[in-house]
Amino acid sequence: MSSFDKFTKKLGDFVDKAADGAKDLAGNAKNKLTIEKRELEQGKLFKEYGKAIYEAAKQGNDTSSLINELITKVDKIEAEVVELKTELEDKEKAEVVETAQEVKDEIVQAVEKEE
């Protein structure tokens, strides 16, 4: 294989890795944005239901159904956020392991060339 062919192959590999990295970054950003949106929704629920619970309690009405609705909705959001955060952490861990393996492989190749 000529030097130019080696260069072309390395350049192609680099472009492929860069494209994969960009896709991973976009996916991670999407997950982070979704987490933020869900947490904002949760805050809105607390405000909305808090006001309704206050008004109902002030008038002497039973608030247990409102509280149960709030709990159900907040628990659903919490579960989604936990799932997204876990997925994000798993992706980040996998990326670190992959990068470490690539660095190790490059070091081994460099050492083998020197011998």
N, C-alpha and C positions, 0 to 999 in steps of 0.2 A: 504494500500500500504506500503510495507516494505521500510526501509531506502535505501536499495540497489536499489529497483525499482525507488524511487524518484531520487536517484543519477543518475541512468541510463537515466531517462527521462530528467533531467536537462542537462546532458552531450549531449544527442541527440539534445536538443533544442539549446545548445551552438554551436554545429557543424553545424546545419542548419543555424543559424544566421551568423556564420563565412563564410559559403559558399555563402549566399546571399550577404554579405558584399563584398566578393571578386568579385562576379559578378558585383555588382554596381561599385566597384572601377575600374574594367576592362572597363566597359561601359563608365565611366567618362573619363578615360585615353584615350580611343578611340576617344571620342568627342573632347577632348583637342588637340589630335594629328591632327585630321581632321581640326580643326580651324587653327592650326599652318600651315598646308600644304596649306590651302586655302589662308591664308594671305601671304605666300611666293609666291604663284602663282600670287597674286595681285601685289606684288612688281616686279615680272618678267614682268608682263604686262606693268607696268609703265615704266620700263627700255626699253623694246622692242618698245613700241609705242612712248615713248618720243624720242628715237633715230630716228624713222621713221618720226615723225612729224617735228623734227628739220631738217632732211635732205630735206623733202618736202618743208618746209618753206624757207630754204636756197636757194633752186632752184626756188623759186617763185611759187610753185605749191599750189593748194588748199589743205588744211589739214582737212577740215570739216568732210570728210568721215572717216578719221583715228580717229579723235577725237570722233565721234559718235560711232565707233566700240569700242573704249576704254571705253567710258562711259557705253555702254551696257554690256560689259564683267565685268567691275568693279562692276557695280550695281548688277549683278547676284551673284558675289562672296560675296558682302556685305550682300545681303539678306540671303545667305546660312549661313554666319558667325553669323549673328544676330539670325537666327533660332536655330543654334547649341548652341550658348551661352544661349539663353532663355531656351532651353531644359535642359542644364546643370544646370542652376540656379534653375529651377523648381525641378529637381531631388535632388539637394542639400538641398533645403528647405524642401522637403518631408521627406528626411532622418533625418533632424533635428527634425521635428515634430514627426516622428515615434519614434526616440530615446527618446525624452522628454516624450512621452506617456508611453513608456516602463519603464522609470525611475519612473514616477508617479505611475504606476501600482505596481511596486516592493515596493515602499514606503508604499502604501496603504496596500499591503499584509503583510508587516513587522509590521505595526501598528496593523492590525487586529489580527495577531498572538500574539502580546504582550497583547492584551486585554483579 
